[in-house]
């Protein structure tokens, strides 16, 4: 084991030396300023964990595919969020992989195909590259098939670097990864969630951002999931005026709901909860930032214990909501608490 996390003075020369430690199983350069990993990394044939998050790396050598025992690969660039590990041809040789993050899928049909052969993969954070022409590109059709083949997948974090609509390909999945427990989607999938999200019986947590949903989304798709406990919606999650949790949106297991907006992102004018909606919800978090929004029907959340409000101190709608919720909290039988954080 060699953990060099946040060690100052670590250089690319040190990485070359480390590549001679043939029996290493764990190697971390996280938080260092290394900018290159040599092809000799393949000498570490027993390596199981390779952590190069928050470095200055622009990529990894193709010889990474020779690391047949590697189980966990973590990659991020400290200066550029869109710099990720490019999924290579030969990926299928890395059969021991269980966790991969962050990876980018370029317009590489072969790599998209080989991804489906990683039968041990449990956690995947992957973004689509800007060079992919559209949501119907061949590479995305291969990727869709591969996702359906990874039966072991429990966590999927997927986004689009181009901020386009390429995530619309998700609607074409015929065999989704049905054992997912956690799911995050960042970017537009055509203003609606794929219908197969509603079939993820084991899903416990979902987070969405920049998805620009309309109408009864996302509640209409997710409300029947038997194990869904947490929903987090951030930044441009909804484009309509009113986001309504309707009576038939009963969410049998939901206990946590977060609705957050920040500078430059849209927020519904009204967050409404109808009678019978979300009967088990215990914690509601709403970040107003500086937007003019209101919460209606809080009394219908009969299991509510906590409401956390956030936003700028001068936001009058936040102050009105705080005053109203405190008054309603005193009247409700569940007597929920209200907490506010300014920032």
N, C-alpha and C positions, 0 to 999 in steps of 0.2 A: 504494500500500500504506500502511495506517495501523494500526499495532499499538500499542494503549494498554493492553496487559495489565498488571494490577497497578499502574497509575498512580493514585496518590492525588490526590484533588481533582477527579477527573473527575465531572461532574454531568450531569443530564438536559439542561441547557442546551447543554452541549458536543455531546451527541448531535444536537440540532437543527442546530447549525452543521455538523456532519459530513455531514448529509443534503444539503448543498449542494455537496459535492465529487463532482460527477457522474461523474467518470471512475474512481472508486475500484474496484479489483478485489478487494482484501483488506481486511477491517475486523474488528478484534478489540477488544472491551471486556472481555475475560475478566478476572475478579478485581477488577473495579471495583464501585462502589456505585450504578450507574445503576439506576433503577426504572421507566423508561418509554422506549419507542421510539416516536417519532411516526409518523403515517401517511406522512409525507414520505420515509420510508425507500425508498419505491418510486421516488424520483427517481434512486437509484443503479442505473441500468439496466444497468451493466456489472459489477455486483458478482458475484463468484464464490464468495467465502468470507465467512461471517458467524459470528463466534464470540462468544457471550455466555454462556459457562459461568461459574458461580460469581459471578453478579451478584445483584441484588435484584429482577430483573424478575418480574412476575407473569404475563406473556404477551407476545405480539407482535401488532401490528396486522394486520387482514385484508389490508391492501395488500401484505403480504409476497408474496402470490401473483402480484404484478405483476413480480417479479424473475425474469424468464424465463431469465437466464443463471446464476442462483445454483446452484452445484454442491455446496456444503458448508454445512450449517447445524448449529451446535452450541449447545445450550441447557441450562443447569441453573440452579437457584436455590440460593444459598449457604446459605440458612436452612431450606429445606423441600424434601426430596428429591422429594415428590410434585407439585411445581409444575413443569410441563413445557410445551412448545409444543403447543397444541391444534391437531390437524390440521384445517385449515379447508376449507370448500367453495371450489372454485376451485383446489384443490391440483394438479389435472392440468395447469394452465398452467405449473407449475414443472418443465418437462420436462428441464431440465439437471441436476436434483438427483442427486447420486451418494452423498452421505453425510448422514444425518439422525439426530440424537440430542440430547437426549432428547425424544421426542414422546409425546403421550397421545391415544388414540382415545376420544372421548366417544361417546355414543349418537347418532352422526351417520352415517346410512347412506350419504349422498352422499359424504362424505369417505372412508369405507371403500372405496367403489366407485372413486373417483378415484385412490386410492393405487395401484391396479393398472395405471394408465396411465403410471406413472413408469418408463419403459423403461430408463433409465440407472442406476437406483438399485442401489448395490452394498452399502451398509452402512446398517442400520436398527436403532435402539434405540427400542422402542415399548412403552408400558404401556397396559393397559386401565383406563378410568376407573371410579370407584365407581358411577356412575349406570347402567352397563350391567346390566340386571336379572338375566340368567342366561346360561349358556353356549350356550343355543339361540336367543338374541336375533338378530333379523334383521341387525343391524349386524355381528355376528360371522360370520354366514354370508357376508355380502358381503366381509368382511375375509379370510376363508379363501380365497375365490375370487381376491381380489386378490393374496394371497401366491403363489398358484400361477401368476400371470401375470407376476410379476417375475423373468424368467429371468436377469437380470443379478445378482441378489442373491447376495452372497458371505458376508455376516455378518449374523446376526439375533440380537438381544438382546431378549427378550420377557418381560414380567411383568404382574402384576395389582396395581394399587394397593389394591384392596379386600381383598387377602389371602384371597379366596374360592376358588371352583373354576371360574371362568369360562374358565380355560385349557383346560378339557376340550374346548372347541371345536376345539382342534388335532387331535383324533382324527378330525374330519370332513373334513380336507383331502383332496381327491381328487387334486389335482395339486400336490404340495409343491414348493418351490423346490429343485430337485435339484442345483444347482451350489454349494450352501452349502459353505464351507470352515470357518467358525467359527460356533458356535451356543451361546447361553446362554439358559436358561429359569429364571425365578424365580417360583415359586409352584406351587400344586397343580393338576395336570392329571388328577385322579382316582386318584392313587396309582400311576400307571403312565405310561411314556413312550409317545407315539404310535408305532405300528408302523412308520410311514414313516421314522422316524429311522434305521431299519435299512437303508434304501435310499439313504442319502446317501453315494454312492460317493466323493465328493470331500472329505468332511468330514475335517478335520485335528484340530480341537479342539472339545471340548464342555465346558460348565460348567453345573452344575445346583445349585439351592438352594431350600429350602422345598418340595420336591416330594413328600415323604412316601412314598417308594417302598416296595414290599413284594416278597416272594418273590425271584425271580431278577432283578428289575429292579436296576440298569439294564443289568447285564452281558449278560443274555439278548438284549436288543434290539440292543446295540451291538457284540457280539463278532465279527461277520463283516465289519465295515467295513474295506475294504482299505487306507485311508490314515489312519485315526484314530491319532494319535500321543499326544494328551494328553486325559486326563479329569480334571476338577476337580469335587469334590462338597463343598458347604459347607452348614452349618446345616440341620438337619432333612431331610437328603437320604434317610434310610432309617428306617423305623419298626420293622423286624423285629429279632430278637435277634442273628441271625447274618447277616452279609453275606458270601456265599461266591462266590469266583471258581472255577467248576467246571472240570473237565478239558476240557469242550467249549467253554469260553469262551477260545478260543485267540488272539483279537486279533492279527491278522497284522502290525500295524505299531505297536502301543501301546508307548511307551517311558516315559511319565510318568503317574503316578497320584497325585492329591492327595485326601485324605480329612480334612476339617476340621470340628471342632465348637467352638462357643463357648458362652458363658454363656446358659443358657435354651434351648439347642437339644439335640435328642436325638442319641445316637450308638449304633451297634450295640455289643453286649457283646463280640462276637467278629468279627474281620476274618480270614477264612480264605482260603487259597490252596491249591487242590488241585493234584496233580501234573499237569503239562501245561498249566496255565492261564497266560496272559500270558507266553509264552516269551521275548518280546523286551523285557520291562519292565526299564528301567535305573535309574529313580529313583522311589522311593516316599516320599511325604510324609504323615505322620499327625499331626494335632493332637488330643491327648487332652483338652485343657483340664483339667477336674477330674473327668473321667468314669472309671469303672472299666471298662476295655476291654483286650483282649489281641489279639495278632497271632499267628496260627497258620499254619504251613506255609510260612514264609519260605524254607525250603530249596528249595522247588519253583520259585522264581523264579530260574531258572538264569542269566539275563543281568543280574541286579541288580548295580548298581555303588554306589548310594548309598541310604541310608535316613535321612530327616530326621524326627526326633521333636520334638514341641512340647507344651507344657502347663505347668501350675503346678508349682512346685518340690516341693510337698508331696504330689503325686499318686503314691501307691504303685504303681498299675498302670503308670504311665509309667516309674518307676524299675525295676520288674520287667522290663518290655519292653526297656528299655535294656540291662540286664544280660544278658538272654537273647539279644538280637540280636547283641551283641558276641561272645558265645560262639559262636553259630552262624556269624557272619561269618568267624571264624577257621577253622572247619571246612570251610566251603564252598569249592569250587574257584574260584569267582569272587571270593572274598575281599572282599565289599562293605564299604564304610565306613559307620559309624553316627555321625550328628551329632545333638546334642540342643540345643534352645533353650528356656529357661525364660522364662515371661512371664505 
